[in-house]
Amino acid sequence: MKANINKTFIIAEAGVNHNGSLKKALKLIYVAKLCGADAIKFQTFKAENLATHYAPKAEYQKYSSLKKKTQFEMLKKLEFTKEMHKVCFKECKKKKIIFISSAFDIESLKYLKKFRLKYFKVPSGEITNIPYLAFLGKLKKKVILSTGMSDIYEIKKAVKTLVINGTDKKNITLMQCTSAYPAPYHEINLNTIATMRDKFKLNIGFSDHSLGVQAGIAAVALGAKVIEKHLTLSKKLEGPDHKASLEPKEFKFMAQSIRIVEKTLGDKVKMVTKSEKKNICIVRKSIVALTDIKKNEKFSNLNITCKRPGTGISPIFFKNLIGKKSNKNFNKDDLIKLK
């Protein structure tokens, strides 16, 4: 993924938090832009292609008014319709925020292809879906691949499938992800960001399903180039993902914190900074007279010491001065200055 090395790509994961409402979807776009996200991501699927009528629900999907529905019935209610795709895509262009959607089947990939999206997001559940990945590889697009519920072998297989079918390897970003809602802190495993970066030589991001903002901010410090986090208008809304999402104020705080972290990372060169230079003479020390010193008197540990300011001879040269003769008279606390 081509991006400024110091600029984290922040994705507001709207997912199904629109609850099937176009009005809520448009509000999420507005809020995501306001909160500082670079992109907003929805989900593209047809319930018929995603789950059987008897597929069980995940534990986190069992609460709220949807708890009496099957997974199929729940998904049907949360579909992002074709009309919603078209209207929201146009709204994102208008608001200058990138539109992304996770496709959950090949038919959905074909539909999204019509929008000429800049990025295609692979949800964690499709990382072993080889026919799906092969089709996506042929589109030759930039791919953001979530790695939740997978191991290194499965990730390697997925990357290989994309590449042999046409995806340029450098256009793949791997996302460390823990597919639990919310994800327990002790299972986040941010150190795998370095592991995957070293193993695959790719940009690594973090899809954060934990509560709060700490994990996402820490991931940036550890080298994550993409951060994805669920956004909701209210955690009190009915639906499977709202409780593990951030409300607007929280999301904005996370985005602002990430931008601060980016600035603190800098580069790998250790040097004196611009703001430090003006403090050098104030904070550092110089060699000064510890007592009155007569001309031709030898400098020793008994008549010289180091004190502020740092406008004279640096203490680095203290030993070099020992045994040398003074070229003039010095009063106590005078800076030692030699020709």
Contacts in CASP RR format, 6 or more apart in sequence:
PFRMAT RR
TARGET T0000
AUTHOR 0000-0000-0000
METHOD contacts of the structure
MODEL  1
MKANINKTFIIAEAGVNHNGSLKKALKLIYVAKLCGADAIKFQTFKAENL
ATHYAPKAEYQKYSSLKKKTQFEMLKKLEFTKEMHKVCFKECKKKKIIFI
SSAFDIESLKYLKKFRLKYFKVPSGEITNIPYLAFLGKLKKKVILSTGMS
DIYEIKKAVKTLVINGTDKKNITLMQCTSAYPAPYHEINLNTIATMRDKF
KLNIGFSDHSLGVQAGIAAVALGAKVIEKHLTLSKKLEGPDHKASLEPKE
FKFMAQSIRIVEKTLGDKVKMVTKSEKKNICIVRKSIVALTDIKKNEKFS
NLNITCKRPGTGISPIFFKNLIGKKSNKNFNKDDLIKLK
1 9 0 8 1.000
1 119 0 8 1.000
1 142 0 8 1.000
1 144 0 8 1.000
1 170 0 8 1.000
1 171 0 8 1.000
1 172 0 8 1.000
1 173 0 8 1.000
1 203 0 8 1.000
1 225 0 8 1.000
1 226 0 8 1.000
2 142 0 8 1.000
3 9 0 8 1.000
3 203 0 8 1.000
3 225 0 8 1.000
5 225 0 8 1.000
6 262 0 8 1.000
6 265 0 8 1.000
6 266 0 8 1.000
7 262 0 8 1.000
8 220 0 8 1.000
8 224 0 8 1.000
8 225 0 8 1.000
8 226 0 8 1.000
8 227 0 8 1.000
8 258 0 8 1.000
8 259 0 8 1.000
8 262 0 8 1.000
9 38 0 8 1.000
9 39 0 8 1.000
9 225 0 8 1.000
9 226 0 8 1.000
9 227 0 8 1.000
10 36 0 8 1.000
10 37 0 8 1.000
10 38 0 8 1.000
10 39 0 8 1.000
10 226 0 8 1.000
10 227 0 8 1.000
10 229 0 8 1.000
10 255 0 8 1.000
10 258 0 8 1.000
11 37 0 8 1.000
11 38 0 8 1.000
11 39 0 8 1.000
11 40 0 8 1.000
11 41 0 8 1.000
11 100 0 8 1.000
11 144 0 8 1.000
11 226 0 8 1.000
11 227 0 8 1.000
11 228 0 8 1.000
11 229 0 8 1.000
12 28 0 8 1.000
12 31 0 8 1.000
12 32 0 8 1.000
12 35 0 8 1.000
12 37 0 8 1.000
12 39 0 8 1.000
12 40 0 8 1.000
12 41 0 8 1.000
12 229 0 8 1.000
12 231 0 8 1.000
12 251 0 8 1.000
13 41 0 8 1.000
13 207 0 8 1.000
13 228 0 8 1.000
13 229 0 8 1.000
13 230 0 8 1.000
13 231 0 8 1.000
13 245 0 8 1.000
14 25 0 8 1.000
14 28 0 8 1.000
14 29 0 8 1.000
14 32 0 8 1.000
14 40 0 8 1.000
14 41 0 8 1.000
14 42 0 8 1.000
14 230 0 8 1.000
14 231 0 8 1.000
15 41 0 8 1.000
15 42 0 8 1.000
15 43 0 8 1.000
15 102 0 8 1.000
15 230 0 8 1.000
15 241 0 8 1.000
16 42 0 8 1.000
16 43 0 8 1.000
16 78 0 8 1.000
16 80 0 8 1.000
16 239 0 8 1.000
16 240 0 8 1.000
16 241 0 8 1.000
17 24 0 8 1.000
17 28 0 8 1.000
17 230 0 8 1.000
17 231 0 8 1.000
17 232 0 8 1.000
17 233 0 8 1.000
17 237 0 8 1.000
17 239 0 8 1.000
17 241 0 8 1.000
17 242 0 8 1.000
17 245 0 8 1.000
18 24 0 8 1.000
18 25 0 8 1.000
18 28 0 8 1.000
18 42 0 8 1.000
18 80 0 8 1.000
18 84 0 8 1.000
19 77 0 8 1.000
19 78 0 8 1.000
19 237 0 8 1.000
19 238 0 8 1.000
19 239 0 8 1.000
20 77 0 8 1.000
20 78 0 8 1.000
20 79 0 8 1.000
20 80 0 8 1.000
20 81 0 8 1.000
20 84 0 8 1.000
22 81 0 8 1.000
22 83 0 8 1.000
22 84 0 8 1.000
22 87 0 8 1.000
22 88 0 8 1.000
24 233 0 8 1.000
25 42 0 8 1.000
25 80 0 8 1.000
25 84 0 8 1.000
25 87 0 8 1.000
25 88 0 8 1.000
26 87 0 8 1.000
26 88 0 8 1.000
26 91 0 8 1.000
27 233 0 8 1.000
28 40 0 8 1.000
28 231 0 8 1.000
28 233 0 8 1.000
29 40 0 8 1.000
29 88 0 8 1.000
29 91 0 8 1.000
29 92 0 8 1.000
29 95 0 8 1.000
29 97 0 8 1.000
30 95 0 8 1.000
31 231 0 8 1.000
31 233 0 8 1.000
31 248 0 8 1.000
31 251 0 8 1.000
32 40 0 8 1.000
32 97 0 8 1.000
32 231 0 8 1.000
32 251 0 8 1.000
33 40 0 8 1.000
33 95 0 8 1.000
33 96 0 8 1.000
33 97 0 8 1.000
34 248 0 8 1.000
34 252 0 8 1.000
35 231 0 8 1.000
35 248 0 8 1.000
35 251 0 8 1.000
35 252 0 8 1.000
35 255 0 8 1.000
36 252 0 8 1.000
36 255 0 8 1.000
36 256 0 8 1.000
37 97 0 8 1.000
37 231 0 8 1.000
37 251 0 8 1.000
37 255 0 8 1.000
38 97 0 8 1.000
38 98 0 8 1.000
39 97 0 8 1.000
39 98 0 8 1.000
39 99 0 8 1.000
39 100 0 8 1.000
39 119 0 8 1.000
40 92 0 8 1.000
40 97 0 8 1.000
40 98 0 8 1.000
40 99 0 8 1.000
40 100 0 8 1.000
40 231 0 8 1.000
41 100 0 8 1.000
41 101 0 8 1.000
41 102 0 8 1.000
41 121 0 8 1.000
41 228 0 8 1.000
42 80 0 8 1.000
42 84 0 8 1.000
42 85 0 8 1.000
42 88 0 8 1.000
42 99 0 8 1.000
42 100 0 8 1.000
42 101 0 8 1.000
42 102 0 8 1.000
43 80 0 8 1.000
43 101 0 8 1.000
43 102 0 8 1.000
43 104 0 8 1.000
43 123 0 8 1.000
44 80 0 8 1.000
44 85 0 8 1.000
44 101 0 8 1.000
44 102 0 8 1.000
44 103 0 8 1.000
44 104 0 8 1.000
44 108 0 8 1.000
44 111 0 8 1.000
44 112 0 8 1.000
45 75 0 8 1.000
45 79 0 8 1.000
45 80 0 8 1.000
45 103 0 8 1.000
45 104 0 8 1.000
45 105 0 8 1.000
45 108 0 8 1.000
46 79 0 8 1.000
46 105 0 8 1.000
46 107 0 8 1.000
46 108 0 8 1.000
47 72 0 8 1.000
47 75 0 8 1.000
47 76 0 8 1.000
47 79 0 8 1.000
49 104 0 8 1.000
49 105 0 8 1.000
49 107 0 8 1.000
49 108 0 8 1.000
50 75 0 8 1.000
50 104 0 8 1.000
50 105 0 8 1.000
51 71 0 8 1.000
51 72 0 8 1.000
51 75 0 8 1.000
52 72 0 8 1.000
53 70 0 8 1.000
53 72 0 8 1.000
54 70 0 8 1.000
54 72 0 8 1.000
55 70 0 8 1.000
55 71 0 8 1.000
55 72 0 8 1.000
56 71 0 8 1.000
57 70 0 8 1.000
57 71 0 8 1.000
57 74 0 8 1.000
58 71 0 8 1.000
58 181 0 8 1.000
58 240 0 8 1.000
60 180 0 8 1.000
60 181 0 8 1.000
60 182 0 8 1.000
60 240 0 8 1.000
60 243 0 8 1.000
60 244 0 8 1.000
61 71 0 8 1.000
61 74 0 8 1.000
61 240 0 8 1.000
63 243 0 8 1.000
64 238 0 8 1.000
64 239 0 8 1.000
64 240 0 8 1.000
65 238 0 8 1.000
66 74 0 8 1.000
66 77 0 8 1.000
66 238 0 8 1.000
66 239 0 8 1.000
66 240 0 8 1.000
69 77 0 8 1.000
74 240 0 8 1.000
78 239 0 8 1.000
78 240 0 8 1.000
80 101 0 8 1.000
82 111 0 8 1.000
85 101 0 8 1.000
85 111 0 8 1.000
85 115 0 8 1.000
88 99 0 8 1.000
89 99 0 8 1.000
89 115 0 8 1.000
92 98 0 8 1.000
92 99 0 8 1.000
93 99 0 8 1.000
98 118 0 8 1.000
98 119 0 8 1.000
99 115 0 8 1.000
99 117 0 8 1.000
100 117 0 8 1.000
100 118 0 8 1.000
100 119 0 8 1.000
100 120 0 8 1.000
100 121 0 8 1.000
100 144 0 8 1.000
101 112 0 8 1.000
101 117 0 8 1.000
101 121 0 8 1.000
102 121 0 8 1.000
102 122 0 8 1.000
102 123 0 8 1.000
103 109 0 8 1.000
103 111 0 8 1.000
103 112 0 8 1.000
103 120 0 8 1.000
103 121 0 8 1.000
104 123 0 8 1.000
104 126 0 8 1.000
105 132 0 8 1.000
106 131 0 8 1.000
106 132 0 8 1.000
106 135 0 8 1.000
109 120 0 8 1.000
109 132 0 8 1.000
109 135 0 8 1.000
109 136 0 8 1.000
109 139 0 8 1.000
112 120 0 8 1.000
113 139 0 8 1.000
117 141 0 8 1.000
118 141 0 8 1.000
118 142 0 8 1.000
119 141 0 8 1.000
119 142 0 8 1.000
119 143 0 8 1.000
119 144 0 8 1.000
120 136 0 8 1.000
120 139 0 8 1.000
120 141 0 8 1.000
120 142 0 8 1.000
120 143 0 8 1.000
120 144 0 8 1.000
121 143 0 8 1.000
121 144 0 8 1.000
121 146 0 8 1.000
122 132 0 8 1.000
122 133 0 8 1.000
122 136 0 8 1.000
122 143 0 8 1.000
122 144 0 8 1.000
122 145 0 8 1.000
122 146 0 8 1.000
122 158 0 8 1.000
123 146 0 8 1.000
124 146 0 8 1.000
124 147 0 8 1.000
124 148 0 8 1.000
124 149 0 8 1.000
124 150 0 8 1.000
124 177 0 8 1.000
124 179 0 8 1.000
124 207 0 8 1.000
125 146 0 8 1.000
125 148 0 8 1.000
125 149 0 8 1.000
125 179 0 8 1.000
126 132 0 8 1.000
126 133 0 8 1.000
127 133 0 8 1.000
127 145 0 8 1.000
127 146 0 8 1.000
127 147 0 8 1.000
127 148 0 8 1.000
127 149 0 8 1.000
127 150 0 8 1.000
127 154 0 8 1.000
127 155 0 8 1.000
127 158 0 8 1.000
128 150 0 8 1.000
128 154 0 8 1.000
128 157 0 8 1.000
128 158 0 8 1.000
130 157 0 8 1.000
130 161 0 8 1.000
133 158 0 8 1.000
133 161 0 8 1.000
133 162 0 8 1.000
133 165 0 8 1.000
134 161 0 8 1.000
134 165 0 8 1.000
135 165 0 8 1.000
136 143 0 8 1.000
136 162 0 8 1.000
136 165 0 8 1.000
136 167 0 8 1.000
137 143 0 8 1.000
137 161 0 8 1.000
137 162 0 8 1.000
137 163 0 8 1.000
137 165 0 8 1.000
137 166 0 8 1.000
137 167 0 8 1.000
138 165 0 8 1.000
138 166 0 8 1.000
139 167 0 8 1.000
140 166 0 8 1.000
140 167 0 8 1.000
140 168 0 8 1.000
141 167 0 8 1.000
141 171 0 8 1.000
142 171 0 8 1.000
142 172 0 8 1.000
142 173 0 8 1.000
143 162 0 8 1.000
143 167 0 8 1.000
143 171 0 8 1.000
143 172 0 8 1.000
143 173 0 8 1.000
144 173 0 8 1.000
144 175 0 8 1.000
144 226 0 8 1.000
144 228 0 8 1.000
145 155 0 8 1.000
145 158 0 8 1.000
145 159 0 8 1.000
145 162 0 8 1.000
145 172 0 8 1.000
145 173 0 8 1.000
145 174 0 8 1.000
145 175 0 8 1.000
146 175 0 8 1.000
146 177 0 8 1.000
146 207 0 8 1.000
147 155 0 8 1.000
147 174 0 8 1.000
147 175 0 8 1.000
147 176 0 8 1.000
147 177 0 8 1.000
147 196 0 8 1.000
148 176 0 8 1.000
148 177 0 8 1.000
148 178 0 8 1.000
148 179 0 8 1.000
148 207 0 8 1.000
149 179 0 8 1.000
150 158 0 8 1.000
152 199 0 8 1.000
155 174 0 8 1.000
155 196 0 8 1.000
155 200 0 8 1.000
156 200 0 8 1.000
159 169 0 8 1.000
159 172 0 8 1.000
159 174 0 8 1.000
159 200 0 8 1.000
159 202 0 8 1.000
162 172 0 8 1.000
163 169 0 8 1.000
163 172 0 8 1.000
169 202 0 8 1.000
170 202 0 8 1.000
172 202 0 8 1.000
172 203 0 8 1.000
173 202 0 8 1.000
173 203 0 8 1.000
173 204 0 8 1.000
173 205 0 8 1.000
173 225 0 8 1.000
173 226 0 8 1.000
174 196 0 8 1.000
174 200 0 8 1.000
174 202 0 8 1.000
174 203 0 8 1.000
174 204 0 8 1.000
174 205 0 8 1.000
175 204 0 8 1.000
175 205 0 8 1.000
175 206 0 8 1.000
175 207 0 8 1.000
175 226 0 8 1.000
175 228 0 8 1.000
176 189 0 8 1.000
176 190 0 8 1.000
176 192 0 8 1.000
176 193 0 8 1.000
176 196 0 8 1.000
176 204 0 8 1.000
176 205 0 8 1.000
176 206 0 8 1.000
176 207 0 8 1.000
176 219 0 8 1.000
176 224 0 8 1.000
177 206 0 8 1.000
177 207 0 8 1.000
177 209 0 8 1.000
178 184 0 8 1.000
178 187 0 8 1.000
178 188 0 8 1.000
178 189 0 8 1.000
178 209 0 8 1.000
178 210 0 8 1.000
179 209 0 8 1.000
180 187 0 8 1.000
180 209 0 8 1.000
181 209 0 8 1.000
181 240 0 8 1.000
181 241 0 8 1.000
181 243 0 8 1.000
181 244 0 8 1.000
182 209 0 8 1.000
182 210 0 8 1.000
182 211 0 8 1.000
182 243 0 8 1.000
182 244 0 8 1.000
183 208 0 8 1.000
183 209 0 8 1.000
183 210 0 8 1.000
183 244 0 8 1.000
184 210 0 8 1.000
185 210 0 8 1.000
185 215 0 8 1.000
188 208 0 8 1.000
188 210 0 8 1.000
188 215 0 8 1.000
190 206 0 8 1.000
190 215 0 8 1.000
190 218 0 8 1.000
190 219 0 8 1.000
190 222 0 8 1.000
191 222 0 8 1.000
193 204 0 8 1.000
193 205 0 8 1.000
193 206 0 8 1.000
193 219 0 8 1.000
193 222 0 8 1.000
193 223 0 8 1.000
193 224 0 8 1.000
194 222 0 8 1.000
194 223 0 8 1.000
196 202 0 8 1.000
196 204 0 8 1.000
197 203 0 8 1.000
197 204 0 8 1.000
197 223 0 8 1.000
203 225 0 8 1.000
203 226 0 8 1.000
204 223 0 8 1.000
204 224 0 8 1.000
204 225 0 8 1.000
205 219 0 8 1.000
205 223 0 8 1.000
205 224 0 8 1.000
205 225 0 8 1.000
205 226 0 8 1.000
205 227 0 8 1.000
205 228 0 8 1.000
206 215 0 8 1.000
206 216 0 8 1.000
206 219 0 8 1.000
206 224 0 8 1.000
206 226 0 8 1.000
206 227 0 8 1.000
206 228 0 8 1.000
207 228 0 8 1.000
208 215 0 8 1.000
208 216 0 8 1.000
208 219 0 8 1.000
208 227 0 8 1.000
208 228 0 8 1.000
208 229 0 8 1.000
209 230 0 8 1.000
209 244 0 8 1.000
210 244 0 8 1.000
211 244 0 8 1.000
212 246 0 8 1.000
212 250 0 8 1.000
212 254 0 8 1.000
213 229 0 8 1.000
213 246 0 8 1.000
213 250 0 8 1.000
213 253 0 8 1.000
213 254 0 8 1.000
213 257 0 8 1.000
216 224 0 8 1.000
216 227 0 8 1.000
216 229 0 8 1.000
216 254 0 8 1.000
216 258 0 8 1.000
217 254 0 8 1.000
217 257 0 8 1.000
217 258 0 8 1.000
217 261 0 8 1.000
219 227 0 8 1.000
220 227 0 8 1.000
220 258 0 8 1.000
220 261 0 8 1.000
220 262 0 8 1.000
220 265 0 8 1.000
221 261 0 8 1.000
221 265 0 8 1.000
227 254 0 8 1.000
227 258 0 8 1.000
229 245 0 8 1.000
229 246 0 8 1.000
229 251 0 8 1.000
229 254 0 8 1.000
230 241 0 8 1.000
230 244 0 8 1.000
230 245 0 8 1.000
230 246 0 8 1.000
231 245 0 8 1.000
231 246 0 8 1.000
231 248 0 8 1.000
231 251 0 8 1.000
232 241 0 8 1.000
232 242 0 8 1.000
232 245 0 8 1.000
232 246 0 8 1.000
232 247 0 8 1.000
233 247 0 8 1.000
233 248 0 8 1.000
234 242 0 8 1.000
234 247 0 8 1.000
235 242 0 8 1.000
235 243 0 8 1.000
235 245 0 8 1.000
235 247 0 8 1.000
236 242 0 8 1.000
246 254 0 8 1.000
272 280 0 8 1.000
280 310 0 8 1.000
281 309 0 8 1.000
281 310 0 8 1.000
281 311 0 8 1.000
282 308 0 8 1.000
282 309 0 8 1.000
282 310 0 8 1.000
283 308 0 8 1.000
283 310 0 8 1.000
284 308 0 8 1.000
284 309 0 8 1.000
284 310 0 8 1.000
284 314 0 8 1.000
285 306 0 8 1.000
285 307 0 8 1.000
285 308 0 8 1.000
285 309 0 8 1.000
285 310 0 8 1.000
285 315 0 8 1.000
286 306 0 8 1.000
286 307 0 8 1.000
286 308 0 8 1.000
286 309 0 8 1.000
286 310 0 8 1.000
286 311 0 8 1.000
286 312 0 8 1.000
286 313 0 8 1.000
286 314 0 8 1.000
286 315 0 8 1.000
286 335 0 8 1.000
286 336 0 8 1.000
287 304 0 8 1.000
287 305 0 8 1.000
287 306 0 8 1.000
287 312 0 8 1.000
287 313 0 8 1.000
287 314 0 8 1.000
287 315 0 8 1.000
287 317 0 8 1.000
287 318 0 8 1.000
287 321 0 8 1.000
287 335 0 8 1.000
287 336 0 8 1.000
288 304 0 8 1.000
288 305 0 8 1.000
288 306 0 8 1.000
288 307 0 8 1.000
288 333 0 8 1.000
288 334 0 8 1.000
288 335 0 8 1.000
288 336 0 8 1.000
289 303 0 8 1.000
289 304 0 8 1.000
289 330 0 8 1.000
289 331 0 8 1.000
289 332 0 8 1.000
289 333 0 8 1.000
289 334 0 8 1.000
289 336 0 8 1.000
290 302 0 8 1.000
290 303 0 8 1.000
290 304 0 8 1.000
290 305 0 8 1.000
290 332 0 8 1.000
291 302 0 8 1.000
291 303 0 8 1.000
291 332 0 8 1.000
292 329 0 8 1.000
292 330 0 8 1.000
292 331 0 8 1.000
292 332 0 8 1.000
293 299 0 8 1.000
293 303 0 8 1.000
293 304 0 8 1.000
293 326 0 8 1.000
293 329 0 8 1.000
293 330 0 8 1.000
294 326 0 8 1.000
294 329 0 8 1.000
295 326 0 8 1.000
295 327 0 8 1.000
295 328 0 8 1.000
295 329 0 8 1.000
296 325 0 8 1.000
296 326 0 8 1.000
297 303 0 8 1.000
297 325 0 8 1.000
297 326 0 8 1.000
298 323 0 8 1.000
298 324 0 8 1.000
298 325 0 8 1.000
298 326 0 8 1.000
299 321 0 8 1.000
299 322 0 8 1.000
299 323 0 8 1.000
299 324 0 8 1.000
299 325 0 8 1.000
299 326 0 8 1.000
299 336 0 8 1.000
300 322 0 8 1.000
300 323 0 8 1.000
301 322 0 8 1.000
304 318 0 8 1.000
304 321 0 8 1.000
304 336 0 8 1.000
306 315 0 8 1.000
306 318 0 8 1.000
307 333 0 8 1.000
311 335 0 8 1.000
312 335 0 8 1.000
312 336 0 8 1.000
312 337 0 8 1.000
313 321 0 8 1.000
313 335 0 8 1.000
313 336 0 8 1.000
313 337 0 8 1.000
313 338 0 8 1.000
321 336 0 8 1.000
324 338 0 8 1.000
327 338 0 8 1.000
327 339 0 8 1.000
330 336 0 8 1.000
END
